[in-house]
Amino acid sequence: MNFQLDKAIGMHVNRTAFLMTEEIAKRFSAHGYQLSAQDFGILFRLSQQPTMTQVDIAALMMRDKTTITRRIDSLVKKQLVERNPDPNDRRYYRISLTPSGKQALKLLAPMVSGFQQALLRDIPDAEKEITINTLKHITERLIQYKTTGNSS
């Protein structure tokens, strides 16, 4: 076998994601917000599209409905989002930011942006663009594989 773990993209992506999300959560906590990077992702998406169903959020975040339900339950308890019955379909709830959620994002979004800029400042823009494009390509292939069972 010629496999080398230290050359596996997935391992490096996973390690980087873990370290970044851990650091973001630590920074949020230092400012009084007990939130994960995933929580921030939900809040940020709701700032871009003011009301969504949990199913919409799960699809955008590429997470299962149960995980998103737990995250939203936590955000509701923290009074950062609210659930309201969907006026067109009683089976669904519409999720939206509360005023406290909007206020939190005013602090958290610049924090995340600043962290990312500081972390990547020594990496040339061209290299960042190549990395992003490569990861997008891998993601598209994985989605294709997931939906069709064909990785080619």
C-alpha angles and dihedrals in degrees: 000000000000098000116132117192093202088061096048111114092206092058092051093045091050094047092047093047091049094050093045095048091046091052093046091052090050091052092047090050091051087060094048099264116122093200137134126224086253090056089051089050090056093047092047093049089051089053088056096044107025098209130028139157120248087248090056091050093047091052094048093047093042091231131128119263093247093057092047091047090055092047092049091047088056093047090049090052089051088050092236096119135021134211120222127177113261106250091215100044123024091201090072138059125214113227120209139164119265120220087262090053091052090049091049091053091054087064101031102047094058089044092055092043093049092048092050093047092049092047094050100034095109094048114092115243091240091058092048090051092050091049093049092047092048092050091047089052092050090047092051090051092049091050090049090050092048094051100038105022088233120112097186 
